[in-house]
Amino acid sequence: MSKKIISLLLASTLLVSVQMTGTSSQAVAAEMAGSVNVDNLVDVTPNHWAYDAVKTVVQDLGVLAPKTATRFMGNDTTTRYEVAQAFYNTAKKLESSTGKDLKVTGDKRQVTLTDVDSNNSANVSSVVNEYGIMQSMPGNKFMGNEKMTRYELAFELNNYISLLVKKIGRSSYDPNNRADALTDVKEEHWATPAIKNIVNNTGIMTGYPDNSFKGYQTLTRYELAAVLRKFVDYVDKYLIAANVATPEPTAVPTVMPTEVPTPEPTATPVIPTKKPLSTFDLKLGGGVTTGYTDNTQKQLGLIYIPSAQLDLRFGAFQIGGNLDYSIYGNEFVPFTKVPGLTRLRTGADLGWRIFGNESEEDASLYIGVGYDYMRWMGTNYTYANHGPRARAALEIPLGSVLSIFGEDTFVYYPFAQAGFTNNVQWRNEGFAGITIPAYTLFSVQLGYKDTRYVLTGNTQVYGDIGGIANLRFRF
């Protein structure tokens, strides 16, 4: 970045800090702006890969604040609130240094956001309604605590660049075709036009060495600092410097950075951003089922089943594990009589999300394989078995209100326990239900579970069926 523009931005820090005293979070950011010595941050050492970027955006420009006086906490995941604050800060500094009003004019549509706290309301409303850089989520929500993905950041940077090109002037950046080599950027994806513009015509974001963009991946604060530094460098070198001789708008139409014009930023985006896929999917609950035999439908008493299941989602890959503990209401399993009977089942699997690996709002299909352990315990009675398992799960959101969910797990038990005539050969467990709401942080899952198992050398099918209710947390 040129010394001239750095000086202009630094000089504007005082002016921006006066304008930012409207809310407590902005006041803190303004107080931090330009006053932090990056060498006092114990987690940003000079040999750290992001040191120069953090020094620029935190110490030199003050557009991104550390989380404490001594820690930047760069490995923390970036939220939409943090990006909104950083975009707001850079917009105010650019207005002060260039003398231009960057606010969108001629568009009176205003979005009233229903979930923004008082500490962030001013800067969020500004970047959404005044500058048109960021956009609301469905239902007039901002979801400021949600993680920021590379897809979202590319889309919003594209809005920002379009705004600056319109207000400041054309870019002198030499375009390229690097985005054509990105293997996971599909033509039909909603963020593809923005990704191509940002990669080919600005260089602010690029792909990975394996020619992937990894758009569903969230960003750390270190990565946000690096992107912000590239953004400021681009604006300095290719926008401000290229238009310094003609600061006022001319009669010649502004040339957009790409041959295909990027839509002008508005308060409501052309393509709304979807809620990104959460990493953690936790279900806590249980149910009450009734034991039975298939050939006689003889009921064998109630079974109380507290349970827990955790799935970790990493794009197309998923790791899952579950645990349930069954308490029998009488002394019977279908094939033997045991006082004080309980059952423990646990297992884990690794698999692939065939589709639906980017957003909670998309239909998804998971198929995985793993291992399972089962143990019955009672008075003077212990039986255990284990074996490989396969699991498939399908979820279809119906808008934001609810989603339909189905799951099936099949386990084969090859290890017969010596001394037992009633060894379990296989078990199949199916679950069907709904999740309300469809994809929020907290939801309720209601459904029906059917468990069946067959003994070795016996065609009789045993099992239990009944209702299940879970509290579901996705974050």
C-alpha angles and dihedrals in degrees: 000000000000119000090235095059093040088055092049092050093046091049090053093056093086092049092048093049090057091053093047100062094097096096135026096244091050091047090054091048091049091049089052094045111115092343099091120094105211090211088068090062105095094201096053107067123178091253093053113114091234097044096106093045093049091046091053100046098034107032104023101035105015094215093129122042129209116244093239136011091265105025133063092185092210096173092063114106115258116245130208089248091058093049091048091052092048093048090048092051094049092047092053092047092048091050090051096045097044099034090229129128105232096187118121112254132200095032113101097176110121126189116215105210113212102196105046116116122227093255092062103028098099099049094038092050089048097053091044103040107019102036101021091218098126129031141216124256122236113296094031091284126142098195091207096178093055118109118261116237128204089246091057094044092051091050093049094043087054089054089049094050091047089053093050093046089053094047103035106025145260124329123247093203114132105236124224139181101243093128090066089070094056105108098196098049104098123198093232095053115112093231098047098096090051093046092050092050094047094045099039102034105031110019089216091127127025139178130265125264090263089060093253128127097201093208095176091057117106123231131240122221088253089057092047090053090052092050092047091052091052089047093053091045090052094049091047098047105031105028112026097033092044092053102035092109093052107037094157121075114262132209090254110097114250112256113229118229092250133049089240106060115243112231113261113256115262135177088258116044122234089236116029117227115248124225106266121238112274119233096219125050110180125180121189123178139070141206151219120267136178122233116227147159120236101222098051101018085224109171114227102191138275123308120204112210123187109186146175133197130183126189122187112204122200106175107282093358127077136183118197138181136178141188131190133172119202124204114197117221093213136022099271141098109181094262105035143022116243127163117228094013123185133168131211122198127177137159148148138215142188122212152133135277100227089197137351097057098136110048138027087223094065127085110257139200123195126189120181144160129214146127135289137201127198130184133179118200133185144132106324089344134107126161126171137174138165141188149141121309140194125207132191126184130184125188126181118186115214098205115298096308102076145338132218113234132192130174136175129189124189121191128187116201110202098168110085113199112239116246095025123108092187102064117161112239101186143349131206121192123187129186130186127177150111136271119218118227099021104231114356127128091260125031142150124245120203125181153123126269127203118189122186132176138176129210123232110273092005127103092199113117116215131179150118134260134193151112126309130196124189137180106226124205122186120183 
